[in-house]
Amino acid sequence: MMKIWGRLTVVVALSFAFACAASVKDSRDGRTYKMMPSGKLNWFTSNVSLDGKPDFKDRAKVSFYKKESWSGLCPAGTHLPDLKEWNDLAEDKFMGPRKKQNAKAFAGNTRGYYDMSKKNPKVQGKDAAYFAIAGDAGKSGIQALMLDLKRGSFQKVNLPKESVVAVRCVTERDLLAEKNISPKEQVALFVRNADCGFFFEEIVRKLCNLSELTLTADKVEKSVSFVLHNVECFVPFSANINVEEERAKIEADIAYMERFLDSVLKKLSNEQFVSHAPEKVVALERKKQADAEEKLRILRAQLEQL
């Protein structure tokens, strides 16, 4: 059963990675939203602002929405992120020495939330940005994600029922578009060291428009690679792929991951922290170390390959 589940996971991950648009235009008002990649998702870099629909706008013209308005607010093909997706973003972008700068850049002009049950609502929690989160409301209010701009950290919070917050949406990444490969162009895909076979090979090939799907134990020369659910995948170079751009991107990813790993190692080398922090907290930091070291290994191998 676990092997079948593993195969299905790879099928779904590959299909998501190859199938979706790299940018989003809202057909309702023509607004285009830029996105930034994080893991298997693209995140809107600005808040949703549907013409004529916000429940509140502050002085900075930032749109805020009540819980009742969240459903259906994201453009077609996108969705409201849930808690796990927010946590994945936090681990990717809001860890390490640049977490405060990244938090401020992500928030933009978004500050605080507003309690619309008040006669003259004023901004609350102005040192943080508050965003909608998919899921059930709290017992006495709504659940939201608070991005602490002073600390560069995320926290789920419970706000008054009539509160309005900002909304960000996400969509699955289009890895082919990011490599400048046309969705009409068939590509070969090599999957390395997967612990499962492909009983669903024909389905994957059709969903991903593949000319070839091959399991391999070795890295594939003259290819670009990416990692999905700890499975390394290779697409042989197309004439459309800019090798210099790929090299610059990987070098930037390596530099970021090295800074992140350094911050984790400093924390783990602090005897006070290791001795007094809860066991689960220390274990989480050790997992971050292991994950970062594995990502660096893969990134450096990709760079060497280029």
Secondary structure, 3 states (H helix, E strand, C coil): CHHHHHHHHHHHHHHHHHHCCCCEECCCCCCEECEEEECCEEEECCCCCCCCCCCEECCCCCEEECHHHHCCCCCCCCECCCHHHHHHHHHHHCCCCCHHHHHHHHHCCCCEEEECCCCCCCEECCCEEEEECCCCCCCCEEEEEEEECCCCEEEEEEEECCEEEECCCEEECCHHHHCCCCCCCCEEEEEECCCCCCCCHHHHHHHHCEEEEEEECCCCCCEEEEEECCEEEEEECCCCCCHHHHHHHHHHHHHHHHHHHHHHHHHHCCHHHHHHCCHHHHHHHHHHHHHHHHHHHHHHHHHHHC
